[in-house]
Amino acid sequence: MYVITIPTSKRSKQIKLKTLKFLETNGICKFLIYIFVAENEMVQYKNSLSPEYNIVLGKEGLKENRKAISDYFNEDVNIVSIDDDVTDLIDKNGKSIGDLDYFIKDSFNYLLGT
């Protein structure tokens, strides 16, 4: 099992049109997606995005927000962090990854030696 985290700031429209659309197109369940935003942006993101997403209190600034992600999850959770402007994932041959869920699971299996 894995979770997808997206640190974001001031891009509630962009994240919807890019990264969340990319993940939805690839069949990633919304409950696996955690969107980390600063406190002063929580209302904006909650009003802009589906309530099925996990919108989590992060920190202001990218470095601090990435630290908030690390602090939020237990060490045994497999975390995939994606920027808020991603529209595709391309392999070394320049082709889109066909099955994102499989790619992520296979990558963790390889990294963990399972």
C-alpha positions in Angstrom: 0.0 0.0 0.0 1.1 3.5 -0.6 -0.1 7.1 -0.4 0.4 10.0 -2.7 1.3 13.3 -1.2 1.1 16.7 -2.9 2.7 19.7 -1.3 1.1 22.8 -2.7 0.7 26.5 -2.2 -1.5 29.0 -4.0 -2.4 26.6 -6.8 -5.9 25.3 -6.0 -7.0 25.6 -9.6 -3.7 24.3 -11.1 -3.6 21.2 -8.9 -7.1 20.3 -10.0 -6.4 20.8 -13.7 -3.0 19.1 -13.7 -1.9 16.6 -11.0 -5.3 15.6 -9.7 -6.6 15.1 -13.3 -3.5 13.0 -14.1 -4.0 10.8 -11.0 -7.7 10.4 -11.7 -7.0 9.5 -15.4 -4.7 6.8 -14.1 -7.3 5.4 -11.7 -5.7 6.4 -8.5 -8.3 6.4 -5.7 -8.9 9.9 -4.1 -8.6 8.5 -0.6 -4.9 7.7 -1.3 -4.2 11.3 -2.1 -3.0 13.7 0.6 -2.8 17.4 -0.3 -0.7 19.4 2.2 -1.4 23.1 2.4 -0.6 26.0 4.8 -3.2 26.9 7.3 -4.2 30.2 5.6 -5.1 28.2 2.4 -7.1 25.4 3.9 -10.5 26.9 3.3 -9.6 27.8 -0.3 -8.5 24.2 -1.1 -11.4 22.6 0.7 -13.9 24.8 -1.3 -12.1 24.1 -4.6 -11.5 20.4 -4.3 -13.7 17.3 -3.8 -14.2 16.4 -0.1 -12.9 12.8 -1.0 -9.4 14.1 -1.0 -7.4 14.3 2.2 -6.6 18.0 2.6 -4.0 18.1 5.4 -2.6 21.0 7.4 0.9 21.5 6.2 3.4 24.3 6.5 4.1 27.4 4.5 7.1 27.1 2.2 8.0 24.0 0.1 10.8 22.8 2.3 8.7 23.1 5.5 5.7 21.5 3.7 7.8 18.5 2.7 8.9 18.2 6.3 5.3 18.3 7.4 4.6 15.4 5.1 7.4 13.3 6.6 6.2 14.1 10.1 2.6 13.3 9.3 3.1 9.6 8.3 4.6 6.7 10.2 7.9 5.4 9.0 6.3 2.2 7.6 4.1 4.1 5.1 5.2 4.1 1.5 5.0 7.8 0.3 5.0 9.0 -3.3 5.4 12.7 -3.4 4.2 14.5 -6.5 4.4 18.2 -7.4 1.2 20.1 -7.9 1.8 20.8 -11.6 2.4 17.2 -12.9 0.5 16.2 -16.1 2.2 13.0 -17.0 4.9 10.5 -16.0 7.2 9.6 -18.9 9.5 6.5 -19.1 13.0 6.5 -20.5 11.7 6.0 -24.0 9.5 9.1 -23.9 6.2 7.2 -23.5 3.6 7.7 -20.8 3.6 5.2 -18.0 0.7 2.9 -18.9 -0.4 1.7 -15.5 0.6 4.2 -12.8 -0.6 2.0 -9.9 1.4 -1.0 -11.1 4.4 1.3 -11.7 4.3 2.6 -8.1 3.8 -0.8 -6.5 6.5 -2.4 -8.7 8.9 0.4 -7.8 8.3 0.0 -4.1 8.7 -3.8 -4.4 12.0 -3.3 -6.2 13.3 -0.7 -3.6 12.2 -2.9 -0.7 13.6 -6.1 -2.2 10.3 -7.9 -2.1 
